[in-house]
Amino acid sequence: MNSNSTSHNRAGEPTTIGNRTQATPNKRATHARTARPRAKRSGQALVIVALSTVVLIAMVGLAVDGGSLYNERRTAQNGSDGGSMAGARQVLGYYEAMVAGTPDGQDVDEWPDAATAAQNETAVRDKINQYLAANNVEVSTSEAYFVDDNKNIVTVVNGTDHNCGIGIGRTPCQVGENGVIPWTANRPGRTLGATGVMVKGNAQTNTFFMGVLGWNKVSAVANATAYMGVATSSAFDIKLLPIGFFTETAYADNLVVGVNYTLIAFDVTTTTTSGNWGWVNYKDTSPNASVLQAWIDCGFNPSITALTWPQWCPADANTNNAEGPLSYWTGWPKDSVTGPYLGLTVHFGPQLEGWWLAGTTGAKSSACHDLAEVAVGAHYIVPVFDTHTDDTGSGSLMHLYRLDRFKISNVDIRCNGQSAHFNIQGVFEKVFSPGSSGWHGDLRHNSLHVIFMSP
């Protein structure tokens, strides 16, 4: 036996083989040394998985609830748009009635009396709330204010409960809190204060995933402002011509933009020396030649009073009976027409949507020279009629189907008594409807009232 080779049987004691000495491994120590790294790696994985799960939930929540937020933003905008349009339309109705009910043409806040004025304002807010609720917008957290042309909030000095209005520590009164529709409130020197309605709608819904992170609801706010104004065109002085364009409904619907049409074609010698052939009598009493001249020069505007007519039509400032409400008849078909009534707008459309306007006879020959002054290149709004109640006579009523804009292309008028000749042609430009865009103007200076959204 080699004396240099020794061994021990107990674990951990040295074993000598030749000149080398090896330590017998301690199994428990070895196990401990190898187990710790494995436990450490397992803990790291759990942390990574937990963090990844949170990030994943956040990403899914952002995608799902973010889409929900976008939908609520659209809901809030739709509700605000509808609410402001409905409110402004309600205000316009009161404005038109107010102007018709005030002989001096002046706007007053407490019209026709304080109690009714408060009821009118409440009705405006009710209409706004109705449209907000219909679009799933929170009525209780939404706001609505009267505004002027520059989007400044128009409010009274003291609200109905004196908690709102103009003053230190007070907030502007919302629609429904003024006690009146503030036509002139706190707007010195203006004939009109409130010209529109601004609505701030709030829509919200429950979250799907973000509640895990503490967000239980998503909400969105949107603003919209609608104004009552007058219809626009390339120029604001478009005239409502007192001469109607007769055509069948089907033909009127098929007018082509840019095409030249004959608006009037009449020869006294070949047609008739009397009867209604296109002159429109906007007033119940038969107009004379000077009234027709005034309407040709300035257009008819039922909102204009005797006091404001000289400013509206300086060229014919002394003309009588050219201003005031429009006379109209209602009903359909023509054997059930009732009236006359007085209105401050011009209603047109198929059947019951359109009003019947009076035609006039006797003045057409004397107004021949006035008609000759219709200028080539001028733009006019031309009444388009699709039927009438009588072929001849001053009792004829004409059903207003549309208002179309034409650019006059040819005028051939020869005023020779019984040999008179009338021919006017125009290029069709557009249908002039309440859906046209609007502009901020004094409604009393235009008969085509519209409701339009602010950009």
Secondary structure per residue as TSV (DSSP state, phi and psi in degrees):
chain	resnum	aa	ss	phi	psi
A	1	M	-	360.0	137.9
A	2	N	-	-75.6	124.1
A	3	S	T	-68.6	-15.8
A	4	N	T	-86.4	-5.1
A	5	S	-	-104.0	114.8
A	6	T	B	-127.6	160.8
A	7	S	-	-151.5	154.5
A	8	H	-	-127.7	145.9
A	9	N	S	-86.9	-21.5
A	10	R	S	-80.8	142.4
A	11	A	T	-65.4	139.2
A	12	G	T	94.0	-14.9
A	13	E	S	-88.6	150.9
A	14	P	E	-67.9	149.5
A	15	T	E	-123.5	124.1
A	16	T	E	-101.3	126.5
A	17	I	E	-125.8	113.3
A	18	G	T	62.3	-131.9
A	19	N	T	-91.2	3.2
A	20	R	E	-102.9	143.3
A	21	T	E	-117.5	124.8
A	22	Q	E	-116.9	144.0
A	23	A	E	-93.5	132.1
A	24	T	-	-74.8	125.7
A	25	P	-	-62.1	141.7
A	26	N	-	-85.6	114.4
A	27	K	H	-62.4	-40.0
A	28	R	H	-68.4	-39.8
A	29	A	H	-64.2	-43.5
A	30	T	H	-61.3	-40.6
A	31	H	H	-64.3	-40.3
A	32	A	H	-65.0	-41.6
A	33	R	H	-65.4	-35.6
A	34	T	H	-83.8	-25.1
A	35	A	H	-75.8	-34.8
A	36	R	H	-60.6	-47.0
A	37	P	H	-59.7	-37.2
A	38	R	H	-65.0	-41.3
A	39	A	H	-63.8	-39.5
A	40	K	H	-64.7	-43.6
A	41	R	H	-65.3	-37.5
A	42	S	H	-63.1	-40.6
A	43	G	H	-65.0	-40.1
A	44	Q	H	-61.2	-41.1
A	45	A	H	-63.4	-40.3
A	46	L	H	-63.4	-41.1
A	47	V	H	-63.2	-44.0
A	48	I	H	-63.7	-43.0
A	49	V	H	-63.4	-43.1
A	50	A	H	-62.6	-46.2
A	51	L	H	-64.5	-39.4
A	52	S	H	-63.4	-38.6
A	53	T	H	-63.4	-43.0
A	54	V	H	-62.3	-45.3
A	55	V	H	-62.8	-40.8
A	56	L	H	-63.9	-44.3
A	57	I	H	-62.0	-41.7
A	58	A	H	-63.0	-40.8
A	59	M	H	-68.1	-44.4
A	60	V	H	-64.7	-42.4
A	61	G	H	-62.0	-40.4
A	62	L	H	-63.4	-40.8
A	63	A	H	-68.8	-49.4
A	64	V	H	-72.9	-53.6
A	65	D	H	-72.5	-26.8
A	66	G	H	-65.2	-40.1
A	67	G	H	-64.0	-37.4
A	68	S	H	-64.9	-38.6
A	69	L	H	-63.5	-42.4
A	70	Y	H	-62.2	-40.0
A	71	N	H	-65.2	-39.3
A	72	E	H	-67.0	-33.6
A	73	R	H	-63.6	-41.4
A	74	R	H	-67.4	-40.1
A	75	T	H	-61.3	-45.6
A	76	A	H	-62.0	-39.6
A	77	Q	H	-68.1	-43.3
A	78	N	H	-61.8	-43.5
A	79	G	H	-64.7	-41.1
A	80	S	H	-66.3	-41.5
A	81	D	H	-60.2	-51.1
A	82	G	H	-64.0	-40.8
A	83	G	H	-64.6	-44.1
A	84	S	H	-67.5	-40.1
A	85	M	H	-63.9	-44.3
A	86	A	H	-65.0	-41.6
A	87	G	H	-64.1	-44.5
A	88	A	H	-65.4	-36.2
A	89	R	H	-65.2	-39.1
A	90	Q	H	-65.1	-41.1
A	91	V	H	-62.8	-40.5
A	92	L	H	-60.9	-40.4
A	93	G	H	-60.9	-41.6
A	94	Y	H	-68.5	-35.1
A	95	Y	H	-63.5	-46.7
A	96	E	H	-62.0	-41.4
A	97	A	H	-66.6	-37.1
A	98	M	H	-64.5	-45.7
A	99	V	H	-63.3	-39.7
A	100	A	H	-68.2	-27.8
A	101	G	H	-93.6	0.1
A	102	T	-	-115.7	104.5
A	103	P	T	-56.8	-32.2
A	104	D	T	-84.6	-2.5
A	105	G	-	74.9	6.4
A	106	Q	-	-88.4	144.3
A	107	D	-	-85.4	133.3
A	108	V	-	-129.2	143.8
A	109	D	S	-68.2	-51.4
A	110	E	S	-88.0	70.5
A	111	W	-	-113.6	138.6
A	112	P	S	-79.8	-14.6
A	113	D	-	-153.5	168.7
A	114	A	H	-60.8	-42.8
A	115	A	H	-65.8	-44.6
A	116	T	H	-68.1	-36.2
A	117	A	H	-60.9	-41.4
A	118	A	H	-66.3	-39.8
A	119	Q	H	-64.6	-38.8
A	120	N	H	-62.6	-42.8
A	121	E	H	-65.6	-40.4
A	122	T	H	-61.3	-38.9
A	123	A	H	-63.7	-35.6
A	124	V	H	-64.1	-45.4
A	125	R	H	-65.5	-38.5
A	126	D	H	-60.5	-39.7
A	127	K	H	-66.9	-40.5
A	128	I	H	-61.3	-48.4
A	129	N	H	-62.1	-35.0
A	130	Q	H	-60.9	-43.0
A	131	Y	H	-75.7	-32.6
A	132	L	H	-62.8	-48.4
A	133	A	H	-64.2	-37.5
A	134	A	H	-64.5	-22.8
A	135	N	T	-104.6	18.4
A	136	N	T	61.2	35.7
A	137	V	-	-101.2	138.5
A	138	E	E	-66.6	112.1
A	139	V	E	-68.4	-40.8
A	140	S	E	-66.8	-26.7
A	141	T	E	-106.0	4.5
A	142	S	E	-93.2	157.6
A	143	E	E	-125.6	153.9
A	144	A	E	-147.7	135.0
A	145	Y	E	-137.8	151.0
A	146	F	E	-78.7	141.6
A	147	V	E	-133.5	159.7
A	148	D	-	-96.7	-170.1
A	149	D	T	-59.9	-27.3
A	150	N	T	-98.9	16.1
A	151	K	S	68.2	16.7
A	152	N	-	-76.9	135.8
A	153	I	B	-67.8	131.2
A	154	V	-	-103.4	122.6
A	155	T	-	-141.7	158.1
A	156	V	-	-80.4	170.7
A	157	V	S	-68.5	-46.6
A	158	N	B	-125.9	126.0
A	159	G	-	-73.9	-177.7
A	160	T	T	-61.7	-32.1
A	161	D	T	-112.4	9.1
A	162	H	S	63.5	13.2
A	163	N	S	-91.1	-9.1
A	164	C	B	-133.5	166.1
A	165	G	B	127.4	-160.7
A	166	I	S	-92.9	124.4
A	167	G	S	157.8	162.7
A	168	I	T	-64.9	130.0
A	169	G	T	81.7	1.5
A	170	R	-	-106.9	147.5
A	171	T	B	-98.5	155.3
A	172	P	-	-59.4	147.2
A	173	C	-	-73.0	135.3
A	174	Q	-	-79.3	168.4
A	175	V	T	-59.4	125.4
A	176	G	T	104.5	-10.1
A	177	E	T	-111.7	-11.4
A	178	N	S	-73.7	-33.0
A	179	G	S	91.1	-10.8
A	180	V	S	-151.9	166.7
A	181	I	-	-85.9	113.1
A	182	P	-	-75.8	79.1
A	183	W	S	-63.6	-39.5
A	184	T	S	-127.8	1.5
A	185	A	T	-58.7	128.0
A	186	N	T	54.3	31.1
A	187	R	-	-128.5	71.5
A	188	P	T	-57.1	137.8
A	189	G	T	82.1	1.3
A	190	R	-	-108.0	143.5
A	191	T	S	-88.3	-9.5
A	192	L	-	-147.6	123.6
A	193	G	S	-94.4	-71.7
A	194	A	-	-76.8	117.2
A	195	T	-	-119.1	-5.7
A	196	G	E	-158.7	178.8
A	197	V	E	-131.0	128.9
A	198	M	E	-108.6	129.1
A	199	V	E	-121.2	132.7
A	200	K	E	-114.1	99.6
A	201	G	E	-94.3	144.9
A	202	N	E	-125.0	119.2
A	203	A	E	-118.4	138.2
A	204	Q	E	-146.9	159.3
A	205	T	E	-152.5	165.2
A	206	N	E	-72.3	149.8
A	207	T	-	-81.7	163.2
A	208	F	S	-99.0	-50.9
A	209	F	S	-115.8	-30.2
A	210	M	G	-69.2	-11.5
A	211	G	G	-60.8	-26.7
A	212	V	G	-61.0	-31.4
A	213	L	G	-97.5	7.2
A	214	G	T	104.2	-4.4
A	215	W	-	-98.5	107.9
A	216	N	-	-92.0	-19.4
A	217	K	E	-138.3	151.2
A	218	V	E	-118.0	138.2
A	219	S	E	-138.5	157.0
A	220	A	E	-142.7	146.0
A	221	V	E	-120.5	139.7
A	222	A	E	-139.5	144.4
A	223	N	E	-109.2	147.4
A	224	A	E	-149.7	141.9
A	225	T	E	-129.6	127.0
A	226	A	E	-118.6	140.7
A	227	Y	E	-117.0	151.8
A	228	M	E	-96.3	128.2
A	229	G	E	-154.2	-155.2
A	230	V	E	-120.2	150.7
A	231	A	E	-65.4	143.8
A	232	T	-	-102.5	166.3
A	233	S	-	-155.9	-169.7
A	234	S	S	-67.8	-19.2
A	235	A	S	-138.9	147.7
A	236	F	T	-88.7	0.6
A	237	D	T	-107.2	28.8
A	238	I	-	-62.6	135.1
A	239	K	E	-100.6	142.7
A	240	L	E	-87.3	100.8
A	241	L	-	-65.6	139.3
A	242	P	S	-85.5	31.1
A	243	I	B	-132.5	128.3
A	244	G	-	-94.5	150.2
A	245	F	E	-103.5	110.7
A	246	F	E	-86.1	132.6
A	247	T	-	-161.4	153.8
A	248	E	-	-66.8	151.3
A	249	T	H	-55.0	-43.7
A	250	A	H	-61.1	-38.4
A	251	Y	H	-69.5	-39.6
A	252	A	H	-62.3	-37.9
A	253	D	H	-70.5	-16.3
A	254	N	T	-111.5	18.8
A	255	L	-	-63.9	140.0
A	256	V	-	-109.6	128.7
A	257	V	T	-60.0	132.8
A	258	G	T	92.7	-8.1
A	259	V	-	-93.2	142.0
A	260	N	E	-85.5	131.3
A	261	Y	E	-126.6	151.8
A	262	T	E	-86.2	116.6
A	263	L	E	-87.7	-38.5
A	264	I	E	-136.8	131.9
A	265	A	E	-142.7	106.0
A	266	F	E	-149.6	131.6
A	267	D	E	-125.5	125.3
A	268	V	T	-61.6	-39.3
A	269	T	T	-71.7	-26.6
A	270	T	T	-105.6	-10.5
A	271	T	S	-113.5	-85.3
A	272	T	-	-161.1	155.3
A	273	T	S	-94.1	-4.2
A	274	S	S	-143.7	176.7
A	275	G	S	103.4	167.7
A	276	N	-	-90.0	118.2
A	277	W	S	-126.7	15.3
A	278	G	S	143.6	-16.6
A	279	W	B	-66.7	134.3
A	280	V	E	-104.3	126.5
A	281	N	E	-101.2	100.0
A	282	Y	-	-73.2	-16.5
A	283	K	S	-107.8	157.4
A	284	D	S	-67.9	-33.3
A	285	T	S	-86.3	145.1
A	286	S	-	-66.7	127.0
A	287	P	-	-78.3	152.4
A	288	N	-	-95.6	-174.8
A	289	A	H	-64.2	-35.0
A	290	S	H	-68.2	-34.8
A	291	V	H	-67.5	-44.2
A	292	L	H	-61.1	-39.2
A	293	Q	H	-61.2	-43.5
A	294	A	H	-62.7	-40.1
A	295	W	H	-68.8	-35.7
A	296	I	H	-65.5	-40.6
A	297	D	H	-69.6	-42.4
A	298	C	H	-122.5	-11.1
A	299	G	-	81.7	157.9
A	300	F	-	-91.9	138.2
A	301	N	-	-137.9	107.1
A	302	P	T	-67.6	-13.3
A	303	S	T	-83.4	-10.8
A	304	I	-	-80.3	131.9
A	305	T	-	-100.5	176.0
A	306	A	T	-61.6	-31.9
A	307	L	T	-75.3	-33.2
A	308	T	T	-95.7	-7.0
A	309	W	H	-60.0	-43.9
A	310	P	H	-58.1	-34.4
A	311	Q	H	-76.6	-32.8
A	312	W	H	-70.5	-41.7
A	313	C	-	-133.9	75.9
A	314	P	G	-58.6	-31.4
A	315	A	G	-66.3	-26.0
A	316	D	G	-129.6	49.4
A	317	A	T	-64.0	-26.6
A	318	N	T	-97.7	7.1
A	319	T	-	-75.2	129.3
A	320	N	S	-92.5	152.4
A	321	N	S	68.0	18.6
A	322	A	S	-100.1	-4.4
A	323	E	S	-119.1	173.4
A	324	G	S	102.8	177.6
A	325	P	-	-59.7	152.8
A	326	L	E	-84.0	138.7
A	327	S	E	-90.0	131.6
A	328	Y	E	-145.8	160.5
A	329	W	E	-123.0	155.6
A	330	T	E	-125.7	166.6
A	331	G	-	121.7	162.3
A	332	W	S	-164.8	135.2
A	333	P	S	-76.1	-164.5
A	334	K	G	-67.7	-18.3
A	335	D	G	-82.6	0.7
A	336	S	G	-119.8	23.7
A	337	V	-	-70.2	132.7
A	338	T	E	-126.9	152.0
A	339	G	E	148.2	-166.2
A	340	P	E	-86.9	157.5
A	341	Y	E	-120.5	170.9
A	342	L	E	-116.9	136.0
A	343	G	E	-141.3	160.1
A	344	L	S	-108.6	7.7
A	345	T	S	-132.0	176.6
A	346	V	-	-117.7	111.4
A	347	H	-	-98.2	134.7
A	348	F	-	-144.0	160.3
A	349	G	S	147.6	-179.6
A	350	P	S	-72.6	140.6
A	351	Q	G	50.8	-120.5
A	352	L	G	-68.0	-14.9
A	353	E	G	-74.3	-22.4
A	354	G	S	-102.5	144.8
A	355	W	-	-87.9	159.0
A	356	W	E	-98.1	129.3
A	357	L	E	-110.8	152.7
A	358	A	E	-79.5	141.9
A	359	G	E	-95.3	167.1
A	360	T	-	-133.9	146.7
A	361	T	-	-125.1	166.8
A	362	G	S	87.2	-31.5
A	363	A	H	-93.5	-11.1
A	364	K	H	-66.3	-39.2
A	365	S	H	-69.9	-42.6
A	366	S	H	-69.1	-22.0
A	367	A	T	-95.3	9.7
A	368	C	H	-57.9	-46.4
A	369	H	H	-66.2	-32.1
A	370	D	H	-65.2	-41.7
A	371	L	H	-64.5	-31.0
A	372	A	T	-66.4	-16.4
A	373	E	T	-84.1	-3.7
A	374	V	-	-61.3	122.2
A	375	A	-	-91.4	140.3
A	376	V	T	-64.6	133.2
A	377	G	T	94.8	-11.3
A	378	A	-	-77.2	153.4
A	379	H	E	-105.0	135.6
A	380	Y	E	-136.3	148.1
A	381	I	E	-89.3	120.8
A	382	V	E	-110.1	123.3
A	383	P	E	-63.9	135.0
A	384	V	E	-114.5	119.1
A	385	F	E	-107.7	141.0
A	386	D	E	-109.7	-8.2
A	387	T	E	-166.1	166.8
A	388	H	E	-146.4	164.9
A	389	T	S	-88.9	-18.5
A	390	D	-	-152.5	141.0
A	391	D	S	-72.2	-34.9
A	392	T	S	-136.5	168.3
A	393	G	S	98.0	157.3
A	394	S	T	-74.0	-12.1
A	395	G	T	-85.5	4.6
A	396	S	-	-70.3	137.1
A	397	L	E	-115.6	140.6
A	398	M	E	-117.7	130.3
A	399	H	E	-84.1	119.9
A	400	L	E	-82.4	110.9
A	401	Y	E	-94.7	-40.3
A	402	R	E	-151.6	166.0
A	403	L	E	-120.3	119.5
A	404	D	E	-117.8	147.7
A	405	R	E	-99.0	129.0
A	406	F	E	-126.1	149.7
A	407	K	E	-105.5	118.8
A	408	I	E	-64.4	126.9
A	409	S	E	-109.9	-23.4
A	410	N	E	-155.6	135.1
A	411	V	E	-130.0	117.6
A	412	D	E	-129.3	92.3
A	413	I	E	-119.2	123.7
A	414	R	E	-124.4	114.2
A	415	C	-	-96.4	86.2
A	416	N	-	-124.7	45.5
A	417	G	G	60.7	-120.9
A	418	Q	G	-73.5	-3.0
A	419	S	G	-113.4	23.8
A	420	A	-	-64.9	147.2
A	421	H	E	-134.0	131.1
A	422	F	E	-126.3	126.7
A	423	N	E	-151.0	117.9
A	424	I	E	-129.8	131.5
A	425	Q	E	-123.0	152.7
A	426	G	E	-150.7	152.3
A	427	V	E	-91.5	124.6
A	428	F	E	-69.1	128.7
A	429	E	E	-110.7	-44.0
A	430	K	E	-171.3	159.5
A	431	V	E	-80.5	127.1
A	432	F	-	-97.6	106.0
A	433	S	-	-129.5	166.2
A	434	P	T	-61.8	-17.3
A	435	G	T	-79.1	-1.6
A	436	S	S	-66.8	161.4
A	437	S	-	-67.9	163.6
A	438	G	E	-123.9	176.8
A	439	W	E	-144.6	162.4
A	440	H	-	-83.8	101.8
A	441	G	-	-142.7	168.5
A	442	D	-	-71.2	118.1
A	443	L	G	-62.5	-23.4
A	444	R	G	-70.1	-12.0
A	445	H	G	-104.2	17.1
A	446	N	-	-158.0	138.2
A	447	S	S	-89.3	-10.5
A	448	L	-	-99.1	83.9
A	449	H	E	-82.6	139.7
A	450	V	E	-138.4	162.7
A	451	I	E	-111.8	126.9
A	452	F	E	-137.9	151.7
A	453	M	E	-84.5	145.1
A	454	S	-	-75.8	142.1
A	455	P	-	-68.3	360.0
